[in-house]
Amino acid sequence: MSMRKIRVCPKCGSDKISDAKTSVSGWLVPTTYYCEEKDCGYSGTLYVEIDVDEAEQLKRAMNGDTTEST
């Protein structure tokens, strides 16, 4: 079991999410995060943080695949 966490996009589940750095981010205004996945286009102040081991399971669930794999 891994304790390493990653940030993923709340819209598509991709781990290609980055934050926009400005001189007032996190101090005066919330940090804005952008998904770099081609077909997603998410930008917002929230992201999902999950264990690395759960990343594929989350992507399957977000795509409507409810089958469990072991």
Secondary structure as the mmCIF struct_conf table of DSSP 4:
data_model
#
loop_
_struct_conf.conf_type_id
_struct_conf.id
_struct_conf.beg_label_comp_id
_struct_conf.beg_label_asym_id
_struct_conf.beg_label_seq_id
_struct_conf.end_label_comp_id
_struct_conf.end_label_asym_id
_struct_conf.end_label_seq_id
STRN STRN1 LYS A 5 VAL A 8
TURN_TY1_P TURN_TY1_P1 PRO A 10 CYS A 12
BEND BEND1 ASP A 15 ASP A 15
STRN STRN2 ILE A 17 ALA A 20
TURN_TY1_P TURN_TY1_P2 SER A 23 VAL A 24
STRN STRN3 SER A 25 SER A 25
TURN_TY1_P TURN_TY1_P3 GLY A 26 LEU A 28
STRN STRN4 VAL A 29 VAL A 29
HELX_LH_PP_P HELX_LH_PP_P1 PRO A 30 THR A 31
STRN STRN5 THR A 32 CYS A 35
TURN_TY1_P TURN_TY1_P4 LYS A 38 CYS A 40
STRN STRN6 SER A 43 GLY A 44
BEND BEND2 THR A 45 THR A 45
STRN STRN7 VAL A 48 ASP A 51
HELX_RH_3T_P HELX_RH_3T_P1 VAL A 52 GLU A 54
HELX_RH_AL_P HELX_RH_AL_P1 ALA A 55 MET A 62
TURN_TY1_P TURN_TY1_P5 ASN A 63 GLY A 64
#
